Amino acid sequence: MTSTATLPDIGRRERAKEERRQRIVRAVRDLIRETGDTNPSMRLIASRAGVSIATAYNLFGSKQAVVLAVLEDRQNFIERFASLKARNPLDLVFAAHELAVSYYTQDPEFYRPLWRALLDTSGKSDASIVPPERQAETRAAWRTILLQAQNEGYLDQAESIEWLERSLTHSATGAMLSWATEALPTNALLPSAGLGYAYILNTTATGKGRPTLKQRIETYKKSLPQTERK
């Protein structure tokens, strides 16, 4: 007669599996920080995590899945985004901006290489750093806030929310490119990107929205390092 595993046995196996999974995620994160390489081999990942290469593949299926798991582990942006509070929708835009930038400024050794890989158009990497569905989810969240600002009278009703969001994204990507290539210091990233947002939004703001944006512009200007104020 074949015995079946008890529930405690199953629980222990699942905990052990999750522990190995977390070791692999930590190994990738540490390798990226130490080497700047966002595309380490699965053999190196497994060795660093203290598991066999077969175990790494069994737990994740592919190296791409490992890299994406690292991002999911580090940047639960959508969940934190949903819990943000602010006085008005425009302030909420900047609260979301500051939340997003906080990931990068708190751990630049990890995120700079990821952004360099994201912005690399050589096509040499076999790991998609940000999958299309994640990009779509993030952009939809930004559009929701902008639409709220429009509906509450802070932004011109005739403005295209889609194009406004695209303009903000392009501005932020430019700031991130400068930061990723170290042309922009880490302490200048938040105010530089924030100024870009404020100037773009100010072009379509109503009388109700302009005071908030004027205050943001002045605050971010004062926050810029002296070397960036020229």
C-alpha positions as CSV (number, residue, x, y, z in Angstrom):
1,M,0.0,0.0,0.0
2,T,1.4,3.4,-1.0
3,S,1.4,6.0,1.7
4,T,0.4,9.6,1.0
5,A,2.1,12.7,2.2
6,T,0.6,14.4,5.3
7,L,-0.4,18.0,5.3
8,P,2.6,19.0,7.5
9,D,4.9,17.3,5.0
10,I,3.4,19.2,2.1
11,G,3.7,22.5,4.1
12,R,7.4,21.8,4.8
13,R,8.1,21.1,1.2
14,E,6.4,24.3,0.1
15,R,8.3,26.3,2.6
16,A,11.5,24.8,1.5
17,K,10.7,25.5,-2.1
18,E,9.9,29.2,-1.3
19,E,13.1,29.5,0.7
20,R,15.1,28.3,-2.4
21,R,13.1,30.6,-4.6
22,Q,14.0,33.6,-2.4
23,R,17.7,32.6,-2.4
24,I,17.7,32.6,-6.2
25,V,16.0,36.1,-6.3
26,R,18.5,37.5,-3.8
27,A,21.4,36.0,-5.8
28,V,20.3,37.7,-9.0
29,R,19.8,41.0,-7.1
30,D,23.2,40.8,-5.6
31,L,24.9,39.9,-8.9
32,I,23.3,42.8,-10.6
33,R,24.4,45.2,-7.9
34,E,28.0,43.9,-7.8
35,T,28.6,43.5,-11.5
36,G,26.1,45.7,-13.3
37,D,25.2,42.7,-15.5
38,T,21.5,42.3,-15.9
39,N,21.9,39.1,-17.9
40,P,23.9,36.7,-15.6
41,S,24.0,33.0,-16.7
42,M,21.6,30.6,-15.0
43,R,24.7,28.6,-13.9
44,L,26.1,31.6,-12.1
45,I,22.8,32.4,-10.5
46,A,22.4,28.8,-9.2
47,S,25.9,28.7,-7.9
48,R,25.5,32.0,-6.1
49,A,22.2,30.8,-4.6
50,G,23.7,27.5,-3.5
51,V,21.2,25.4,-5.5
52,S,21.6,23.2,-8.6
53,I,20.9,24.6,-12.0
54,A,18.1,22.0,-12.4
55,T,16.5,23.4,-9.2
56,A,16.7,27.0,-10.6
57,Y,15.0,25.9,-13.8
58,N,12.4,23.8,-12.0
59,L,11.4,26.7,-9.8
60,F,11.3,29.4,-12.5
61,G,11.3,27.8,-15.9
62,S,13.6,30.3,-17.5
63,K,16.2,32.9,-16.8
64,Q,13.8,35.6,-18.0
65,A,11.3,34.5,-15.3
66,V,14.0,34.8,-12.7
67,V,14.8,38.4,-13.7
68,L,11.2,39.4,-13.8
69,A,10.7,37.8,-10.3
70,V,13.5,40.1,-9.1
71,L,11.6,43.1,-10.4
72,E,8.3,41.9,-8.9
73,D,10.0,41.3,-5.6
74,R,11.6,44.8,-5.5
75,Q,9.0,47.0,-7.2
76,N,5.4,46.3,-6.0
77,F,4.6,49.7,-7.4
78,I,1.0,49.1,-8.4
79,E,0.0,47.9,-5.0
80,R,1.6,50.9,-3.2
81,F,0.3,53.2,-5.9
82,A,-3.3,52.2,-5.2
83,S,-2.9,53.2,-1.5
84,L,-1.5,56.7,-2.1
85,K,-3.4,59.6,-0.6
86,A,-3.2,63.3,-1.5
87,R,-5.2,66.6,-1.2
88,N,-6.1,66.7,-4.9
89,P,-5.4,64.7,-8.1
90,L,-2.4,66.8,-9.1
91,D,-0.7,66.3,-5.8
92,L,-1.5,62.6,-6.3
93,V,0.5,62.7,-9.6
94,F,3.5,63.9,-7.7
95,A,3.0,61.5,-4.8
96,A,3.1,58.7,-7.4
97,H,6.2,60.2,-9.1
98,E,8.0,60.4,-5.7
99,L,7.0,56.8,-4.9
100,A,8.4,55.6,-8.2
101,V,11.6,57.5,-8.0
102,S,12.2,56.4,-4.4
103,Y,12.9,52.9,-5.6
104,Y,15.8,54.1,-7.8
105,T,17.3,56.6,-5.3
106,Q,17.3,54.1,-2.5
107,D,19.1,51.4,-4.5
108,P,20.9,53.0,-7.4
109,E,23.4,50.1,-7.8
110,F,20.6,47.8,-8.5
111,Y,18.3,50.0,-10.7
112,R,20.9,51.8,-12.8
113,P,22.0,48.6,-14.6
114,L,18.3,47.6,-15.1
115,W,17.5,51.0,-16.7
116,R,20.6,50.8,-18.9
117,A,19.3,47.4,-20.0
118,L,15.8,48.7,-20.5
119,L,17.1,51.6,-22.6
120,D,19.5,49.5,-24.6
121,T,18.3,49.1,-28.2
122,S,21.0,46.8,-29.3
123,G,18.8,43.7,-29.0
124,K,21.6,41.7,-27.5
125,S,19.8,40.9,-24.2
126,D,17.5,37.9,-24.1
127,A,15.7,39.1,-20.9
128,S,12.8,41.5,-21.3
129,I,13.3,43.8,-18.3
130,V,9.8,45.2,-18.3
131,P,7.2,43.1,-20.1
132,P,4.5,44.8,-22.2
133,E,1.7,43.9,-19.8
134,R,3.6,45.6,-16.9
135,Q,4.1,48.7,-18.9
136,A,0.5,48.8,-19.9
137,E,-0.6,48.3,-16.3
138,T,1.6,51.2,-15.1
139,R,0.5,53.6,-17.9
140,A,-3.2,52.8,-17.2
141,A,-2.7,53.7,-13.5
142,W,-1.2,57.1,-14.5
143,R,-4.0,57.8,-16.9
144,T,-6.5,57.1,-14.2
145,I,-5.1,59.9,-12.0
146,L,-4.8,62.3,-14.9
147,L,-8.4,61.6,-15.9
148,Q,-9.5,62.2,-12.3
149,A,-7.6,65.6,-12.3
150,Q,-9.4,66.5,-15.5
151,N,-12.9,65.4,-14.2
152,E,-12.4,67.5,-11.1
153,G,-11.5,70.6,-13.0
154,Y,-7.7,70.8,-12.5
155,L,-6.8,70.1,-16.2
156,D,-8.4,71.3,-19.4
157,Q,-11.3,69.0,-20.4
158,A,-10.3,69.3,-24.1
159,E,-6.9,67.8,-23.4
160,S,-6.1,64.2,-24.6
161,I,-5.3,62.2,-21.5
162,E,-3.5,59.6,-23.7
163,W,-1.2,62.2,-25.2
164,L,-0.7,63.9,-21.8
165,E,0.4,60.6,-20.2
166,R,2.7,59.9,-23.2
167,S,4.3,63.3,-22.8
168,L,4.9,62.7,-19.1
169,T,6.3,59.3,-19.8
170,H,8.7,60.6,-22.4
171,S,9.9,63.4,-20.0
172,A,10.4,60.9,-17.2
173,T,12.3,58.5,-19.5
174,G,14.6,61.3,-20.6
175,A,15.5,62.0,-16.9
176,M,15.9,58.3,-16.3
177,L,18.3,58.0,-19.3
178,S,20.4,60.8,-17.9
179,W,20.5,59.2,-14.5
180,A,21.2,55.7,-15.8
181,T,24.2,57.0,-17.7
182,E,25.3,59.0,-14.7
183,A,24.9,62.3,-16.4
184,L,22.3,63.2,-13.7
185,P,23.3,62.6,-10.1
186,T,20.9,60.5,-7.9
187,N,20.0,63.5,-5.7
188,A,18.9,65.4,-8.7
189,L,16.7,62.7,-10.2
190,L,13.5,63.4,-8.2
191,P,13.4,67.2,-8.6
192,S,14.5,67.1,-12.3
193,A,11.9,64.6,-13.3
194,G,9.3,66.4,-11.1
195,L,10.0,69.7,-12.8
196,G,9.4,68.0,-16.2
197,Y,6.0,66.8,-15.0
198,A,5.0,70.1,-13.5
199,Y,6.0,72.1,-16.6
200,I,4.0,69.7,-18.9
201,L,0.9,69.7,-16.7
202,N,1.0,73.5,-16.4
203,T,0.5,73.8,-20.2
204,T,-3.0,72.3,-19.8
205,A,-3.9,73.3,-16.2
206,T,-6.9,75.3,-15.4
207,G,-7.0,78.2,-13.0
208,K,-7.9,75.7,-10.3
209,G,-4.8,73.6,-11.1
210,R,-2.1,76.2,-11.6
211,P,-1.5,77.1,-7.9
212,T,-0.6,73.5,-7.1
213,L,1.7,73.3,-10.1
214,K,3.3,76.6,-9.3
215,Q,4.1,75.4,-5.8
216,R,5.5,72.2,-7.1
217,I,7.8,74.0,-9.6
218,E,9.2,76.3,-6.9
219,T,9.7,73.3,-4.5
220,Y,11.5,71.2,-7.1
221,K,13.7,74.1,-8.2
222,K,14.8,74.6,-4.6
223,S,15.5,70.9,-4.2
224,L,17.9,70.8,-7.2
225,P,21.6,70.4,-6.2
226,Q,23.6,73.6,-6.9
227,T,25.3,72.0,-9.8
228,E,22.0,71.5,-11.6
229,R,20.6,75.0,-11.1
230,K,22.7,76.7,-13.8
